[in-house]
């Protein structure tokens, strides 16, 4: 159960003056000290990038060879002040990523240390801009997306979960959260059977899948529709990327307040933790290596063609 961690993180982020240093201080109070805070400045303001390293007992940071997973909280900002007061729907990515880090870090202190390293990254901005978008407005980062992605994606990540609020669309309308097919080097691959198993175990429900398209994995700013930025991290890595989309039955704008659904966020957090546990132990695959090799041999590498910003 991660309800306490989710509520604690929501309370932490629901602050007009929240910043990276406050988040770092909060985690330090739990003995989680391997935290990097980098202030980033863009044309529309600033944000604080955060990276939390949670070492595994056989992880790379301890000289081992267990795989490393990245848990990325994708968002424009946790708030859209001064236009709206309070924490916004778009904050879901940061909430789930940080709640995952808090649960994994405190579990480690109690003796339940994961096999491999877990790296959690996100950004903290209480006053991010609002971007016009249909069917509802998006939140956008004050800093250029490419700059944020360069910080979010660490070269040591062997697989990535990208968490993003995905309520402002008419395509995936379920209460809770959904996962995407795996994206690797420009290929949209089949949904991982291992991730489906974990999803259904965690939720007690059938899996819900976001029907991403080629448009969704192309870089932002190319004048074509994207469901949101959930799949953008693949542009910065050769590792497989899977989106974890918080969803709703109604169309909810990213700048909407009162729209962070605690029980849904708790399930998404447990999913990320269970995937991290299984992946770093070598018991969860994001894609089928043999099938991916066949695709490359027959159709070639399309990643370089799509990585055109």
C-alpha positions, 0 to 999 in steps of 0.5 A: 500500500502506497496511499500514505506516500501519495498523500504526503507527496501531494501535500508537499507539492501543493504549495505556491512556493514549492521548489526542488530544495524543499523536495530534497529536504523532505526526502532527506528527513526519511534518510533518502539523500542521494538527490540532485537538484538542478535549477533550469531556466527557459524563456517562460520561466524556470523549473527545478529538475530533480534526480533521485538515485535509489541504489540496488544491492547488486546495482551498477552503483554498488559494482553489480550488473543488475539492470537499472530502471528509470521512473520519469515523472513527465509534466509541465508543472505541479501548478499553473499560478497565477492563472489557477490556485492549487495543485493541477491535474498535470502534477500526476507524473511528479506525484507518482514518481516521487511517491514511488521513490519515497516508498522504495527508499523507505522500504530499502531502509527497512531491509527490502532493498531492490536488486538493481538501481532505480533512478527517479526524475521529474521537475518541480514548477508551481507556476508553469504556463498553459498551452492552448490545445484541443479538446482541453488546454495542456500544461507546458514546461517553462523550459524547452522540452528537449532540455528537460528530456536531456536531464530526465533520461539517464544513460544508465537506464536500461528501461524507462517508465514515463508517467504522465497525466493523460486525461485531456483526450477522447481516446483513452477514457477509463478511470485509473491508469493505462499503459502504452505499448513499448517504444524502442528506437522508433518502433512501437512494439507489442504491449509487454506480457510481463507488464500486463501481468503486473498491471492486472495483479496490482489493479485486480482489473483487465489491462487498459492500453493507450493506443499511441500512434506514430504521431505520438512518438515524433518530436513535439513542435512538428505541427502534428497532433500528440496525445501528450508528451508521455512517449517523448523520452524515447527520443533520448535513449536506446532503452525501451520506454513504456508510458504510464498514463493516469486517466479519467472517464471525463475529459480533464484539462491538465490545468484543472485543479481538484483533479488528482485522484488519490486512489488512482495515483496509489495504484499507478505508484504500486504498479511502478514499484512492482515493475521496478522490483521485477525488472531490476531482478531480471523477471520482467521484460519490456519487449521481446528481443528476438522479435525486435531483432527480426524487425530490425533485420527486415525493415531497418532502424527507423529511430534515426529518421524519427529523431528530427527535432 
